C-alpha cells in the first residue's frame, strides 16, 4: 500500500452563525467569525489517496486525473465563493472547516474509487495555524 497527496488551494468567504441564537451569543461563541459581512480564508486542501501500484503505469492513480477530479468537483465550486450562499453542497450546513472537510470527502470518495484508488484522508488548512483532518466515517 502506498499513499499519495495532492494539494489544491482556494479562497472563500463564510460566516459562522447559528440562527437559533442571539447576535450576542453568536459573537460569544464564534467571535469575529460571526461578522454579518462575512470574512475569508485562503484554504489549502490536501487529498491523500492510497492503493497498490499498477504495474503497467507505475501509478496508484494518475495525478492528472486526481487534479481534474478535485478541481471539477470541489475547488472550482469553492474558489472565490461565499460558502454560506454560493456552494450547492454546503446549503443548509454550518460553514465550519470541519463540516466543509466532511462534505468534500463525500464528493471525492466515489470519484476517486472510479479510478481504482481509495481516499485515505482529507486535510483542510483554513489558516497557517488551523487545520482539520478527516479520515471518513
C-alpha positions in Angstrom: 0.0 0.0 0.0 1.3 3.4 -0.9 0.0 6.9 -0.1 0.0 9.9 -2.4 -1.0 13.5 -1.7 -2.3 16.2 -3.9 -2.7 19.9 -2.8 -5.0 22.4 -4.2 -5.8 25.9 -3.0 -8.9 28.1 -3.0 -10.1 31.3 -1.4 -13.6 31.6 0.0 -15.7 33.6 2.4 -18.0 32.4 5.1 -19.8 33.3 8.3 -20.2 31.1 11.4 -23.6 31.9 12.7 -26.4 29.9 14.4 -29.7 31.5 13.5 -31.3 30.0 16.7 -29.0 32.1 18.8 -28.9 35.9 19.5 -26.3 38.0 17.9 -24.7 38.3 21.3 -24.4 34.5 21.8 -23.1 34.1 18.2 -20.4 36.7 19.0 -19.5 35.0 22.3 -19.1 31.6 20.6 -17.8 32.5 17.1 -16.2 35.8 17.7 -15.2 37.7 14.6 -16.2 34.7 12.5 -19.9 35.7 13.1 -19.4 39.0 11.3 -22.6 39.7 9.3 -20.4 40.9 6.4 -18.6 37.5 6.3 -14.8 37.0 6.3 -12.5 35.0 4.1 -9.7 32.5 4.1 -7.1 31.1 1.7 -7.6 27.4 2.2 -5.2 24.6 1.3 -6.9 21.3 0.6 -4.7 18.2 0.8 -6.2 15.0 -0.6 -4.4 11.7 0.3 -5.2 8.6 -1.6 -3.9 5.1 -1.2 -3.7 1.9 -3.2 -1.4 -0.5 -4.9 0.9 0.5 -7.7 -0.3 -0.5 -11.1 2.5 -2.5 -12.8 1.5 -1.1 -16.2 1.7 2.6 -15.2 3.7 2.8 -12.0 0.9 4.8 -10.5 -1.7 4.3 -7.8 -3.7 6.8 -9.8 -2.8 9.2 -12.5 -2.3 12.6 -10.7 -3.6 14.4 -13.7 -6.9 12.6 -13.2 -6.8 13.3 -9.4 -6.3 17.0 -10.1 -9.2 17.1 -12.5 -11.5 15.4 -10.0 -10.6 17.8 -7.2 -10.9 20.9 -9.4 -14.1 19.9 -11.2 -16.0 18.6 -8.2 -14.6 20.8 -5.4 -12.2 23.7 -5.8 -13.9 25.2 -8.9 -17.1 25.4 -6.9 -15.4 26.8 -3.8 -12.9 29.2 -5.1 -13.9 32.9 -4.7 -17.3 31.9 -3.4 -19.4 32.5 -0.3 -19.7 29.1 1.4 -22.9 30.1 3.1 -24.7 31.2 -0.2 -22.9 30.1 -3.3 -21.9 26.4 -2.9 -24.6 23.8 -3.6 -23.2 21.1 -1.3 -22.9 23.5 1.6 -26.5 24.7 1.5 -28.2 24.5 5.0 -24.9 23.4 6.7 -22.6 25.2 9.1 -19.7 26.5 7.0 -17.0 25.4 9.6 -13.8 23.9 8.3 -14.9 20.6 9.9 -18.2 20.4 8.1 -16.6 21.5 4.8 -14.0 18.7 5.1 -16.7 16.1 5.6 -18.7 17.4 2.6 -15.5 17.4 0.4 -14.9 13.7 1.4 -18.5 12.7 0.4 -17.9 14.2 -3.0 -14.3 12.9 -3.7 -14.6 9.4 -2.3 -16.7 7.9 -5.1 -14.9 9.8 -7.8 -11.5 8.5 -6.7 -12.8 5.0 -6.3 -13.8 5.0 -10.0 -10.0 5.2 -10.7 -9.1 2.2 -8.6 -7.7 4.1 -5.6 -9.1 4.8 -2.1 -9.5 8.1 -0.4 -7.4 7.9 2.8 -7.6 11.5 4.2 -8.7 15.0 3.7 -6.7 17.8 5.3 -8.1 21.3 5.1 -6.0 24.1 6.3 -8.1 27.2 7.0 -5.2 29.3 8.2 -1.5 28.7 8.8 -2.4 27.7 12.4 -5.8 26.0 12.0 -6.5 22.8 10.1 -8.7 19.7 10.2 -8.1 16.2 9.1 -10.8 13.7 8.2 -10.4 10.0 7.5 -14.1 9.2 6.6 -16.6 7.6 8.8 
